[in-house]
Amino acid sequence: MKPLAKLWTWTGHSFIPIAVGWAVYVRGGLNGETASLGVLVSRGYWGLLLTLGAANILAWTFALYMRAAKRIGMRLVVPPNTTFESSDSRSRLISWGTAVVYAATIMAALVIFGVRYSESRIYVWNDMSPLNVGFMSSRLTAHSRACSHQPCFAVGPRFNDAGKPLSGVNEYVQYFTDGLLLVSAAALLLGLGYMVIIGMEVGRDRVSPRSDDLPMT
């Protein structure tokens, strides 16, 4: 259980400052740089992918720790924050407070990066106009076209107003770019579902009387 606790703490502690810094970067940075929408959308994509990755690690670590704690009969089934706690010295306030902070940071990051990436419109790699005006419609149009020589598409505009190519705009690879997000989101939902199932089992075990508590007949 100790490796799970360390992974839980390390992932959460590492993700929070990275997410805060990247959120600022996605908004254009502290110096007020005027970045292209294509560049900002690309940053949003990487932020969203990073957040889903961290959320998966935290969700599955929480669920596996909870299952292990249930097996040995621990009352406090949330992973400890190993920065402030040890297996011999646990604080319910610190443990649950850490879990709430991690969850709130993940949800905020999903919103910030998700909103930015939702501004994406697919462009043909060397074109200055999107394939369609909507997030989904531009993707459907891209998927309806053949791509024999990559790069074929971009997640946003690759040219500035003067027609100069910009760096930092992601290529849009059919089935892969958004597919990676969908697979990560599906894995997260499975992890959350498993966490709920284990949590229900823990609750049921605590409500059900033990055999030595039952009256003798």
N, CA, C and O of each residue as an XYZ file, in Angstrom:
868
protein
N       0.806     -1.207      0.000
C       0.000      0.000      0.000
C       0.852      1.276      0.000
O       0.424      2.330     -0.471
N       2.064      1.147      0.540
C       2.929      2.316      0.602
C       3.269      2.865     -0.783
O       3.253      4.082     -0.966
N       3.582      2.001     -1.777
C       3.833      2.541     -3.121
C       2.635      3.293     -3.699
O       2.803      4.309     -4.374
N       1.420      2.793     -3.431
C       0.217      3.483     -3.902
C       0.088      4.855     -3.253
O      -0.261      5.836     -3.910
N       0.375      4.909     -1.954
C       0.294      6.191     -1.242
C       1.311      7.184     -1.779
O       1.010      8.367     -1.936
N       2.516      6.701     -2.061
C       3.550      7.595     -2.602
C       3.195      8.064     -4.010
O       3.406      9.226     -4.356
N       2.652      7.147     -4.823
C       2.251      7.522     -6.181
C       1.129      8.553     -6.136
O       1.146      9.521     -6.896
N       0.166      8.356     -5.259
C      -0.947      9.289     -5.068
C      -0.426     10.685     -4.716
O      -0.823     11.678     -5.326
N       0.462     10.748     -3.731
C       0.991     12.034     -3.278
C       1.848     12.695     -4.349
O       1.700     13.887     -4.621
N       2.744     11.924     -4.957
C       3.646     12.488     -5.954
C       2.881     13.016     -7.163
O       3.183     14.095     -7.672
N       1.888     12.252     -7.621
C       1.113     12.678     -8.792
C       0.357     13.977     -8.502
O       0.404     14.919     -9.293
N      -0.330     14.019     -7.375
C      -1.089     15.215     -7.033
C      -0.221     16.432     -6.822
O      -0.523     17.516     -7.322
N       0.876     16.251     -6.069
C       1.769     17.375     -5.788
C       2.439     17.887     -7.062
O       2.676     19.086     -7.204
N       2.742     16.979     -7.981
C       3.396     17.393     -9.226
C       2.406     18.065    -10.176
O       2.747     19.031    -10.860
N       1.180     17.546    -10.210
C       0.208     18.046    -11.179
C      -0.246     19.467    -10.865
O      -0.400     20.275    -11.781
N      -0.459     19.784     -9.609
C      -1.036     21.086     -9.252
C      -0.215     22.262     -9.783
O      -0.787     23.118    -10.457
N       1.095     22.354     -9.518
C       1.850     23.510    -10.058
C       1.951     23.488    -11.578
O       1.945     24.540    -12.218
N       2.047     22.277    -12.165
C       2.103     22.195    -13.623
C       0.797     22.693    -14.227
O       0.807     23.437    -15.208
N      -0.327     22.286    -13.645
C      -1.631     22.690    -14.165
C      -1.830     24.196    -14.048
O      -2.340     24.831    -14.971
N      -1.430     24.766    -12.919
C      -1.573     26.211    -12.736
C      -0.729     26.964    -13.757
O      -1.203     27.910    -14.385
N       0.524     26.543    -13.921
C       1.395     27.208    -14.883
C       0.909     27.059    -16.307
O       0.953     28.010    -17.087
N       0.440     25.855    -16.653
C      -0.034     25.637    -18.020
C      -1.332     26.381    -18.286
O      -1.580     26.817    -19.410
N      -2.165     26.530    -17.256
C      -3.409     27.294    -17.426
C      -3.097     28.750    -17.779
O      -3.770     29.352    -18.615
N      -2.073     29.307    -17.133
C      -1.647     30.668    -17.468
C      -1.127     30.708    -18.900
O      -1.420     31.639    -19.649
N      -0.359     29.698    -19.271
C       0.220     29.608    -20.615
C      -0.873     29.501    -21.677
O      -0.770     30.090    -22.753
N      -1.921     28.738    -21.357
C      -3.047     28.571    -22.278
C      -3.800     29.875    -22.483
O      -4.398     30.095    -23.537
N      -3.769     30.738    -21.478
C      -4.443     32.033    -21.580
C      -3.573     33.092    -22.251
O      -4.013     34.225    -22.445
N      -2.328     32.723    -22.609
C      -1.463     33.667    -23.294
C      -0.217     34.045    -22.529
O       0.640     34.752    -23.058
N      -0.095     33.584    -21.280
C       1.104     33.873    -20.493
C       0.988     35.133    -19.669
O       0.052     35.914    -19.838
N       1.947     35.331    -18.772
C       1.918     36.481    -17.867
C       2.291     37.789    -18.542
O       1.902     38.861    -18.079
N       3.049     37.709    -19.640
C       3.498     38.942    -20.295
C       2.502     39.467    -21.316
O       2.788     40.411    -22.052
N       1.317     38.839    -21.353
C       0.267     39.323    -22.242
C       0.554     39.111    -23.713
O       0.118     39.900    -24.551
N       1.291     38.043    -24.039
C       1.609     37.780    -25.438
C       0.335     37.556    -26.249
O      -0.641     36.999    -25.748
N       0.355     37.986    -27.474
C      -0.782     37.785    -28.358
C      -0.505     36.553    -29.210
O       0.065     36.651    -30.296
N      -0.914     35.400    -28.706
C      -0.664     34.143    -29.403
C      -1.804     33.842    -30.353
O      -2.945     34.244    -30.125
N      -1.484     33.136    -31.413
C      -2.492     32.711    -32.386
C      -3.469     31.742    -31.729
O      -3.105     31.009    -30.810
N      -4.704     31.745    -32.204
C      -5.698     30.822    -31.680
C      -5.249     29.381    -31.890
O      -5.469     28.528    -31.030
N      -4.629     29.113    -33.016
C      -4.150     27.757    -33.271
C      -3.135     27.308    -32.237
O      -3.146     26.152    -31.815
N      -2.253     28.220    -31.825
C      -1.254     27.908    -30.806
C      -1.932     27.677    -29.453
O      -1.600     26.726    -28.746
N      -2.879     28.544    -29.094
C      -3.572     28.420    -27.815
C      -4.405     27.142    -27.755
O      -4.454     26.476    -26.721
N      -5.056     26.804    -28.861
C      -5.836     25.565    -28.922
C      -4.917     24.358    -28.745
O      -5.272     23.397    -28.064
N      -3.742     24.411    -29.357
C      -2.782     23.317    -29.223
C      -2.322     23.170    -27.779
O      -2.178     22.053    -27.281
N      -2.094     24.285    -27.111
C      -1.737     24.234    -25.696
C      -2.880     23.648    -24.877
O      -2.654     22.877    -23.945
N      -4.101     24.016    -25.229
C      -5.258     23.459    -24.546
C      -5.339     21.950    -24.703
O      -5.705     21.241    -23.766
N      -4.998     21.462    -25.887
C      -5.018     20.015    -26.132
C      -4.036     19.302    -25.213
O      -4.389     18.322    -24.556
N      -2.797     19.798    -25.170
C      -1.798     19.144    -24.331
C      -2.163     19.240    -22.848
O      -1.916     18.308    -22.083
N      -2.747     20.363    -22.450
C      -3.198     20.489    -21.071
C      -4.298     19.508    -20.747
O      -4.317     18.926    -19.663
N      -5.223     19.317    -21.685
C      -6.321     18.380    -21.484
C      -5.802     16.951    -21.402
O      -6.254     16.172    -20.563
N      -4.861     16.607    -22.262
C      -4.295     15.263    -22.249
C      -3.521     15.004    -20.960
O      -3.616     13.924    -20.378
N      -2.755     16.000    -20.518
C      -2.019     15.879    -19.258
C      -2.971     15.698    -18.081
O      -2.733     14.871    -17.201
N      -4.045     16.474    -18.072
C      -5.017     16.395    -16.979
C      -5.696     15.033    -16.936
O      -5.872     14.462    -15.859
N      -6.077     14.511    -18.085
C      -6.697     13.186    -18.129
C      -5.724     12.111    -17.660
O      -6.119     11.161    -16.984
N      -4.454     12.262    -18.021
C      -3.454     11.310    -17.558
C      -3.307     11.331    -16.046
O      -3.299     10.281    -15.404
N      -3.190     12.530    -15.475
C      -3.068     12.661    -14.022
C      -4.336     12.169    -13.325
O      -4.262     11.505    -12.291
N      -5.488     12.494    -13.887
C      -6.757     12.061    -13.291
C      -6.859     10.544    -13.280
O      -7.348      9.965    -12.309
N      -6.403      9.890    -14.349
C      -6.415      8.428    -14.386
C      -5.537      7.839    -13.290
O      -5.947      6.913    -12.590
N      -4.330      8.377    -13.141
C      -3.431      7.859    -12.105
C      -4.050      8.037    -10.723
O      -4.023      7.118     -9.903
N      -4.606      9.219    -10.465
C      -5.192      9.488     -9.147
C      -6.423      8.624     -8.887
O      -6.585      8.089     -7.789
N      -7.290      8.485     -9.886
C      -8.515      7.712     -9.702
C      -8.217      6.235     -9.458
O      -8.761      5.634     -8.532
N      -7.356      5.654    -10.288
C      -7.038      4.236    -10.128
C      -6.220      3.977     -8.870
O      -6.390      2.943     -8.224
N      -5.331      4.910     -8.513
C      -4.569      4.756     -7.278
C      -5.487      4.804     -6.064
O      -5.346      4.010     -5.135
N      -6.426      5.742     -6.082
C      -7.390      5.856     -4.986
C      -8.198      4.576     -4.856
O      -8.375      4.058     -3.754
N      -8.692      4.060     -5.991
C      -9.530      2.860     -5.967
C      -8.751      1.643     -5.469
O      -9.260      0.869     -4.658
N      -7.523      1.473     -5.951
C      -6.717      0.321     -5.540
C      -6.314      0.415     -4.079
O      -6.276     -0.593     -3.374
N      -6.011      1.629     -3.621
C      -5.677      1.807     -2.200
C      -6.906      1.508     -1.343
O      -6.805      0.849     -0.307
N      -8.050      1.992     -1.778
C      -9.281      1.745     -1.032
C      -9.573      0.250     -0.926
O      -9.983     -0.240      0.126
N      -9.355     -0.472     -2.039
C      -9.585     -1.914     -2.025
C      -8.636     -2.618     -1.056
O      -9.048     -3.506     -0.310
N      -7.359     -2.213     -1.072
C      -6.384     -2.817     -0.169
C      -6.714     -2.492      1.288
O      -6.608     -3.356      2.158
N      -7.113     -1.250      1.553
C      -7.475     -0.853      2.917
C      -8.701     -1.624      3.394
O      -8.780     -2.004      4.563
N      -9.645     -1.852      2.508
C     -10.849     -2.615      2.853
C     -10.497     -4.049      3.235
O     -11.069     -4.609      4.170
N      -9.557     -4.634      2.507
C      -9.191     -6.035      2.756
C      -8.595     -6.244      4.140
O      -8.818     -7.282      4.763
N      -7.832     -5.256      4.627
C      -7.194     -5.422      5.938
C      -7.993     -4.746      7.053
O      -7.559     -4.705      8.204
N      -9.166     -4.219      6.697
C     -10.054     -3.669      7.708
C      -9.711     -2.295      8.218
O     -10.087     -1.950      9.338
N      -9.007     -1.491      7.433
C      -8.685     -0.125      7.860
C      -9.932      0.742      7.871
O     -10.794      0.606      7.003
N     -10.029      1.622      8.839
C     -11.170      2.532      8.907
C     -11.008      3.705      7.949
O     -11.985      4.165      7.357
N      -9.779      4.190      7.795
C      -9.502      5.321      6.908
C      -8.998      4.761      5.577
O      -7.849      4.332      5.467
N      -9.870      4.770      4.574
C      -9.551      4.092      3.314
C      -8.997      5.031      2.253
O      -8.606      4.574      1.178
N      -8.952      6.331      2.524
C      -8.392      7.277      1.562
C      -6.868      7.232      1.674
O      -6.339      7.106      2.778
N      -6.144      7.335      0.539
C      -4.680      7.295      0.614
C      -4.136      8.456      1.442
O      -4.708      9.546      1.426
N      -3.043      8.235      2.162
C      -2.455      9.321      2.957
C      -1.644     10.266      2.080
O      -1.155      9.887      1.016
N      -1.515     11.482      2.540
C      -0.576     12.431      1.940
C       0.767     12.176      2.601
O       1.003     12.617      3.726
N       1.655     11.459      1.901
C       2.900     11.017      2.530
C       3.850     12.159      2.868
O       4.850     11.942      3.552
N       3.557     13.368      2.402
C       4.365     14.526      2.788
C       4.151     14.862      4.261
O       5.071     15.308      4.947
N       2.924     14.642      4.739
C       2.567     15.018      6.106
C       2.141     13.832      6.968
O       2.006     13.972      8.183
N       1.929     12.673      6.357
C       1.426     11.525      7.104
C       2.322     10.312      6.889
O       3.092     10.244      5.931
N       2.201      9.369      7.796
C       2.859      8.074      7.665
C       1.839      6.997      8.002
O       0.728      7.306      8.432
N       2.208      5.742      7.812
C       1.274      4.654      8.102
C       0.929      4.589      9.588
O      -0.129      4.083      9.961
N       1.815      5.097     10.431
C       1.578      5.075     11.875
C       0.930      6.355     12.392
O       0.443      6.399     13.522
N       0.924      7.379     11.575
C       0.368      8.672     11.993
C      -0.513      9.223     10.878
O      -0.034      9.868      9.945
N      -1.813      8.954     10.995
C      -2.758      9.382      9.982
C      -3.649     10.495     10.523
O      -3.984     10.531     11.707
N      -4.027     11.412      9.614
C      -4.941     12.488      9.949
C      -6.094     12.464      8.953
O      -5.894     12.636      7.751
N      -7.275     12.252      9.456
C      -8.447     12.209      8.577
C      -8.610     13.534      7.829
O      -8.975     13.545      6.653
N      -8.341     14.649      8.511
C      -8.482     15.963      7.899
C      -7.486     16.145      6.753
O      -7.859     16.620      5.681
N      -6.232     15.773      6.971
C      -5.222     15.924      5.928
C      -5.505     14.999      4.753
O      -5.406     15.410      3.597
N      -5.857     13.752      5.046
C      -6.098     12.781      3.975
C      -7.262     13.194      3.092
O      -7.133     13.237      1.869
N      -8.403     13.499      3.711
C      -9.568     13.875      2.918
C      -9.406     15.270      2.317
O      -9.882     15.531      1.213
N      -8.737     16.164      3.042
C      -8.480     17.494      2.493
C      -7.621     17.423      1.243
O      -7.862     18.142      0.273
N      -6.615     16.552      1.271
C      -5.754     16.364      0.094
C      -6.562     15.830     -1.078
O      -6.407     16.299     -2.205
N      -7.420     14.856     -0.821
C      -8.242     14.281     -1.888
C      -9.168     15.323     -2.510
O      -9.364     15.341     -3.725
N      -9.736     16.192     -1.670
C     -10.628     17.246     -2.175
C      -9.849     18.237     -3.030
O     -10.324     18.653     -4.087
N      -8.657     18.619     -2.582
C      -7.830     19.566     -3.347
C      -7.447     18.965     -4.694
O      -7.526     19.637     -5.722
N      -7.032     17.702     -4.691
C      -6.669     17.041     -5.946
C      -7.854     17.006     -6.903
O      -7.718     17.331     -8.082
N      -9.022     16.608     -6.387
C     -10.209     16.500     -7.237
C     -10.625     17.861     -7.791
O     -10.986     17.976     -8.962
N     -10.574     18.894     -6.941
C     -10.958     20.231     -7.387
C     -10.007     20.746     -8.464
O     -10.433     21.384     -9.427
N      -8.711     20.463     -8.293
C      -7.726     20.906     -9.286
C      -7.948     20.204    -10.617
O      -7.876     20.832    -11.673
N      -8.218     18.910    -10.571
C      -8.486     18.149    -11.795
C      -9.707     18.705    -12.510
O      -9.673     18.911    -13.723
N     -10.775     18.946    -11.781
C     -12.009     19.442    -12.410
C     -11.813     20.831    -13.006
O     -12.294     21.114    -14.103
N     -11.105     21.697    -12.278
C     -10.844     23.041    -12.799
C      -9.995     22.982    -14.063
O     -10.243     23.712    -15.022
N      -8.989     22.105    -14.055
C      -8.119     21.977    -15.221
C      -8.888     21.430    -16.423
O      -8.689     21.886    -17.548
N      -9.760     20.458    -16.187
C     -10.566     19.911    -17.287
C     -11.431     20.998    -17.919
O     -11.587     21.047    -19.139
N     -11.984     21.859    -17.088
C     -12.821     22.946    -17.609
C     -11.974     23.944    -18.407
O     -12.324     24.299    -19.532
N     -10.867     24.390    -17.825
C     -10.033     25.414    -18.474
C      -9.477     24.911    -19.798
O      -9.598     25.577    -20.826
N      -8.868     23.735    -19.767
C      -8.252     23.206    -20.986
C      -9.301     22.718    -21.974
O      -9.124     22.828    -23.187
N     -10.398     22.176    -21.444
C     -11.467     21.702    -22.322
C     -12.131     22.845    -23.072
O     -12.415     22.725    -24.263
N     -12.379     23.950    -22.386
C     -12.986     25.114    -23.041
C     -12.065     25.652    -24.131
O     -12.518     26.007    -25.219
N     -10.771     25.707    -23.830
C      -9.824     26.198    -24.837
C      -9.790     25.263    -26.047
O      -9.804     25.725    -27.188
N      -9.747     23.965    -25.804
C      -9.669     23.037    -26.935
C     -10.973     23.010    -27.724
O     -10.968     22.693    -28.913
N     -12.086     23.338    -27.076
C     -13.372     23.354    -27.786
C     -13.423     24.443    -28.851
O     -14.309     24.441    -29.705
N     -12.473     25.371    -28.800
C     -12.401     26.423    -29.817
C     -11.711     25.936    -31.092
O     -11.593     26.681    -32.065
N     -11.263     24.695    -31.079
C     -10.556     24.135    -32.233
C     -11.481     23.961    -33.429
O     -12.614     23.497    -33.297
N     -10.986     24.335    -34.575
C     -11.633     24.046    -35.862
C     -10.557     23.445    -36.745
O      -9.444     23.967    -36.799
N     -10.863     22.364    -37.434
C      -9.850     21.684    -38.230
C      -9.606     22.428    -39.535
O     -10.542     22.813    -40.236
N      -8.333     22.620    -39.844
C      -7.895     23.280    -41.073
C      -7.102     22.287    -41.914
O      -6.398     21.433    -41.376
N      -7.215     22.400    -43.213
C      -6.233     21.748    -44.068
C      -4.891     22.399    -43.762
O      -4.827     23.610    -43.551
N      -3.831     21.621    -43.736
C      -2.531     22.054    -43.213
C      -2.059     23.399    -43.759
O      -1.534     24.223    -43.010
N      -2.236     23.618    -45.029
C      -1.731     24.855    -45.634
C      -2.830     25.831    -46.042
O      -2.594     26.739    -46.839
N      -4.031     25.643    -45.497
C      -5.141     26.550    -45.805
C      -5.338     27.553    -44.678
O      -4.911     27.329    -43.546
N      -5.985     28.653    -45.004
C      -6.233     29.698    -44.018
C      -7.687     29.748    -43.565
O      -8.058     30.609    -42.767
N      -8.517     28.825    -44.070
C      -9.923     28.766    -43.675
C     -10.230     27.375    -43.143
O      -9.712     26.390    -43.669
N     -11.067     27.272    -42.101
C     -11.389     25.956    -41.540
C     -12.246     25.128    -42.495
O     -12.902     25.663    -43.389
N     -12.224     23.827    -42.288
C     -13.035     22.935    -43.110
C     -14.525     23.151    -42.866
O     -15.344     22.951    -43.763
N     -14.869     23.559    -41.654
C     -16.255     23.843    -41.306
C     -16.253     24.757    -40.089
O     -15.215     24.960    -39.459
N     -17.423     25.310    -39.759
C     -17.468     26.343    -38.728
C     -17.592     25.788    -37.315
O     -17.415     26.533    -36.351
N     -17.891     24.505    -37.167
C     -18.108     23.937    -35.844
C     -17.008     22.976    -35.423
O     -16.248     22.478    -36.253
N     -16.935     22.722    -34.115
C     -15.939     21.790    -33.582
C     -16.131     20.403    -34.186
O     -15.196     19.835    -34.752
N     -17.341     19.856    -34.069
C     -17.602     18.510    -34.577
C     -17.698     18.490    -36.094
O     -17.193     17.568    -36.735
N     -18.340     19.498    -36.675
C     -18.535     19.488    -38.125
C     -17.213     19.557    -38.871
O     -17.061     18.924    -39.916
N     -16.252     20.318    -38.351
C     -14.948     20.387    -39.017
C     -14.219     19.049    -38.918
O     -13.488     18.667    -39.832
N     -14.418     18.342    -37.811
C     -13.803     17.026    -37.670
C     -14.448     15.998    -38.581
O     -13.757     15.173    -39.180
N     -15.754     16.044    -38.687
C     -16.448     15.124    -39.584
C     -16.004     15.343    -41.028
O     -15.835     14.389    -41.786
N     -15.817     16.601    -41.396
C     -15.336     16.891    -42.748
C     -13.932     16.359    -42.951
O     -13.619     15.805    -44.005
N     -13.074     16.525    -41.933
C     -11.701     16.025    -42.040
C     -11.684     14.507    -42.188
O     -10.898     13.957    -42.960
N     -12.565     13.832    -41.435
C     -12.590     12.366    -41.494
C     -13.175     11.856    -42.810
O     -12.969     10.700    -43.180
N     -13.883     12.697    -43.493
C     -14.459     12.277    -44.780
C     -13.465     12.411    -45.924
O     -13.733     11.985    -47.047
N     -12.309     13.011    -45.625
C     -11.295     13.236    -46.666
C     -10.130     12.276    -46.489
O      -9.776     11.898    -45.373
N      -9.546     11.894    -47.612
C      -8.381     11.023    -47.570
C      -7.141     11.828    -47.218
O      -7.043     13.015    -47.528
N      -6.199     11.163    -46.566
C      -4.921     11.814    -46.215
C      -3.799     10.865    -46.614
O      -3.497      9.905    -45.904
N      -3.199     11.140    -47.738
C      -2.154     10.249    -48.254
C      -0.759     10.653    -47.811
O       0.119      9.802    -47.669
N      -0.550     11.937    -47.593
C       0.776     12.413    -47.188
C       0.622     13.398    -46.032
O       0.140     14.515    -46.219
N       1.033     12.979    -44.842
C       0.942     13.856    -43.681
C       2.093     14.872    -43.685
O       3.158     14.607    -44.243
N       1.871     16.038    -43.057
C       0.651     16.463    -42.353
C      -0.450     16.926    -43.306
O      -0.191     17.613    -44.294
N      -1.687     16.532    -42.986
C      -2.831     16.914    -43.813
C      -3.685     17.993    -43.157
O      -4.218     18.875    -43.830
N      -3.809     17.910    -41.822
C      -4.722     18.815    -41.117
C      -4.050     19.412    -39.888
O      -3.049     18.893    -39.394
N      -4.620     20.514    -39.402
C      -4.152     21.164    -38.179
C      -5.351     21.423    -37.275
O      -6.481     21.546    -37.748
N      -5.093     21.506    -35.956
C      -6.183     21.703    -34.998
C      -6.681     23.141    -34.968
O      -7.692     23.438    -34.333
N      -5.973     24.032    -35.653
C      -6.361     25.437    -35.696
C      -5.609     26.150    -36.807
O      -4.858     25.520    -37.551
N      -5.799     27.438    -36.925
C      -5.115     28.198    -37.982
C      -3.606     28.200    -37.800
O      -3.101     28.414    -36.698
N      -2.891     27.958    -38.896
C      -1.427     27.902    -38.858
C      -0.772     29.163    -39.415
O       0.453     29.238    -39.505
N      -1.582     30.152    -39.788
C      -1.033     31.356    -40.388
C      -1.539     32.575    -39.642
O      -2.676     32.595    -39.172
N      -0.697     33.592    -39.535
C      -1.139     34.849    -38.941
C      -1.852     35.698    -39.994
O      -2.034     35.272    -41.134
N      -2.244     36.882    -39.599
C      -3.011     37.736    -40.512
C      -2.227     38.123    -41.758
O      -2.807     38.445    -42.795
N      -0.904     38.088    -41.644
C      -0.066     38.441    -42.796
C       0.220     37.242    -43.695
O       0.918     37.359    -44.702
N      -0.337     36.073    -43.312
C      -0.120     34.875    -44.108
C       1.175     34.150    -43.805
O       1.595     33.283    -44.572
N       1.822     34.498    -42.683
C       3.077     33.867    -42.310
C       2.796     32.620    -41.483
O       1.992     32.680    -40.553
N       3.440     31.477    -41.794
C       3.225     30.247    -41.020
C       3.675     30.415    -39.568
O       4.664     31.089    -39.278
N       2.926     29.788    -38.671
C       3.217     29.861    -37.245
C       3.714     28.515    -36.741
O       3.310     27.466    -37.242
N       4.581     28.552    -35.760
C       5.014     27.321    -35.103
C       4.169     27.095    -33.857
O       3.596     28.035    -33.308
N       4.096     25.856    -33.416
C       3.366     25.549    -32.191
C       1.930     25.138    -32.393
O       1.182     25.017    -31.423
N       1.518     24.916    -33.651
C       0.154     24.459    -33.930
C       0.204     22.958    -34.193
O       0.949     22.499    -35.058
N      -0.586     22.199    -33.450
C      -0.567     20.741    -33.566
C      -1.138     20.255    -34.886
O      -2.084     20.827    -35.428
N      -0.544     19.200    -35.381
C      -1.153     18.482    -36.502
C      -2.375     17.729    -35.989
O      -2.373     17.223    -34.867
N      -3.410     17.657    -36.807
C      -4.579     16.852    -36.455
C      -4.491     15.540    -37.232
O      -4.606     15.523    -38.457
N      -4.288     14.449    -36.506
C      -4.177     13.129    -37.127
C      -5.522     12.423    -36.968
O      -5.995     12.229    -35.848
N      -6.122     12.048    -38.063
C      -7.430     11.407    -38.034
C      -7.409     10.196    -37.100
O      -6.481      9.388    -37.131
N      -8.436     10.088    -36.278
C      -8.667      8.994    -35.333
C      -7.685      9.001    -34.147
O      -8.014      8.475    -33.084
N      -6.513      9.573    -34.308
C      -5.519      9.505    -33.237
C      -5.597     10.692    -32.287
O      -5.621     10.505    -31.070
N      -5.637     11.916    -32.823
C      -5.571     13.108    -31.980
C      -6.713     13.147    -30.971
O      -6.473     13.234    -29.766
N      -7.941     13.083    -31.450
C      -9.075     13.073    -30.531
C      -9.291     11.690    -29.929
O      -9.835     11.560    -28.833
N      -8.856     10.646    -30.661
C      -9.005      9.293    -30.128
C      -8.233      9.097    -28.841
O      -8.682      8.383    -27.945
N      -7.071      9.727    -28.743
C      -6.272      9.632    -27.525
C      -7.009     10.246    -26.338
O      -6.958      9.721    -25.226
N      -7.688     11.353    -26.583
C      -8.489     11.976    -25.520
C      -9.655     11.087    -25.116
O      -9.954     10.946    -23.930
N     -10.316     10.485    -26.105
C     -11.471      9.638    -25.823
C     -11.073      8.389    -25.041
O     -11.777      7.985    -24.115
N      -9.943      7.774    -25.411
C      -9.478      6.590    -24.691
C      -9.116      6.958    -23.253
O      -9.437      6.220    -22.321
N      -8.452      8.093    -23.074
C      -8.088      8.544    -21.731
C      -9.329      8.838    -20.894
O      -9.382      8.501    -19.712
N     -10.323      9.466    -21.513
C     -11.565      9.771    -20.798
C     -12.308      8.489    -20.427
O     -12.874      8.396    -19.338
N     -12.311      7.498    -21.326
C     -12.975      6.226    -21.046
C     -12.291      5.503    -19.890
O     -12.959      4.943    -19.021
N     -10.944      5.514    -19.880
C     -10.199      4.885    -18.785
C     -10.494      5.578    -17.457
O     -10.590      4.926    -16.418
N     -10.637      6.908    -17.498
C     -10.965      7.658    -16.281
C     -12.346      7.289    -15.768
O     -12.535      7.101    -14.567
N     -13.308      7.185    -16.668
C     -14.665      6.800    -16.256
C     -14.678      5.407    -15.639
O     -15.389      5.164    -14.664
N     -13.892      4.489    -16.206
C     -13.803      3.147    -15.628
C     -13.195      3.206    -14.229
O     -13.663      2.529    -13.313
N     -12.149      4.020    -14.070
C     -11.527      4.166    -12.769
C     -12.476      4.750    -11.736
O     -12.528      4.289    -10.596
N     -13.227      5.765    -12.141
C     -14.204      6.373    -11.227
C     -15.316      5.387    -10.883
O     -15.766      5.316     -9.739
N     -15.751      4.629    -11.885
C     -16.779      3.618    -11.635
C     -16.296      2.559    -10.660
O     -17.028      2.159     -9.755
N     -15.061      2.104    -10.845
C     -14.490      1.107     -9.940
C     -14.362      1.681     -8.535
O     -14.602      0.985     -7.549
N     -13.981      2.963     -8.447
C     -13.878      3.621     -7.155
C     -15.233      3.650     -6.442
O     -15.315      3.406     -5.238
N     -16.278      3.946     -7.190
C     -17.621      3.984     -6.599
C     -18.032      2.598     -6.106
O     -18.612      2.468     -5.028
N     -17.734      1.566     -6.892
C     -18.094      0.200     -6.489
C     -17.386     -0.186     -5.194
O     -18.007     -0.724     -4.277
N     -16.079      0.091     -5.121
C     -15.337     -0.224     -3.897
C     -15.863      0.597     -2.723
O     -15.979      0.089     -1.608
N     -16.182      1.869     -2.977
C     -16.726      2.711     -1.918
C     -18.054      2.191     -1.391
O     -18.316      2.250     -0.190
N     -18.887      1.685     -2.283
C     -20.167      1.105     -1.861
C     -19.943     -0.152     -1.030
O     -20.660     -0.395     -0.059
N     -18.956     -0.946     -1.408
C     -18.652     -2.156     -0.638
C     -18.144     -1.793      0.755
O     -18.500     -2.440      1.740
N     -17.314     -0.761      0.832
C     -16.812     -0.306      2.136
C     -17.971      0.161      3.011
O     -18.052     -0.188      4.189
N     -18.871      0.958      2.418
C     -20.027      1.434      3.172
C     -20.918      0.307      3.638
O     -21.426      0.334      4.759
N     -21.115     -0.697      2.776
C     -21.972     -1.824      3.135
C     -21.353     -2.649      4.258
O     -22.055     -3.125      5.149
N     -20.026     -2.815      4.207
C     -19.354     -3.580      5.261
C     -19.461     -2.876      6.610
O     -19.549     -3.528      7.651
N     -19.453     -1.560      6.588
C     -19.511     -0.822      7.852
C     -20.912     -0.808      8.426
O     -21.093     -0.725      9.641
N     -21.903     -0.888      7.554
C     -23.289     -0.900      8.018
C     -23.686     -2.283      8.503
O     -24.417     -2.411      9.485
N     -23.208     -3.330      7.817
C     -23.580     -4.695      8.164
C     -22.922     -5.094      9.476
O     -21.730     -4.851      9.662
N     -23.674     -5.702     10.392
C     -23.086     -6.133     11.659
C     -22.145     -7.305     11.453
O     -22.361     -8.141     10.575
N     -21.094     -7.361     12.269
C     -20.182     -8.489     12.195
C     -20.835     -9.702     12.839
O     -21.787     -9.569     13.607
N     -20.317    -10.889     12.522
C     -20.925    -12.107     13.019
C     -20.840    -12.202     14.541
O     -21.741    -12.750     15.176
N     -19.747    -11.665     15.143
C     -19.621    -11.758     16.599
C     -20.455    -10.708     17.320
O     -20.539    -10.701     18.548
N     -21.093     -9.789     16.514
C     -21.991     -8.812     17.115
C     -23.433     -9.289     17.136
O     -24.275     -8.684     17.800
N     -23.728    -10.369     16.415
C     -25.104    -10.851     16.316
C     -25.488    -11.539     17.610
O     -24.649    -12.195     18.228
N     -26.752    -11.404     18.042
C     -27.211    -12.062     19.254
C     -27.241    -13.580     19.099
O     -27.560    -14.093     18.027
N     -26.908    -14.293     20.168
C     -26.917    -15.756     20.137
C     -28.347    -16.250     20.296
O     -29.130    -15.681     21.057
N     -28.679    -17.302     19.578
C     -30.019    -17.876     19.683
C     -29.947    -19.269     20.274
O     -30.978    -19.922     20.443
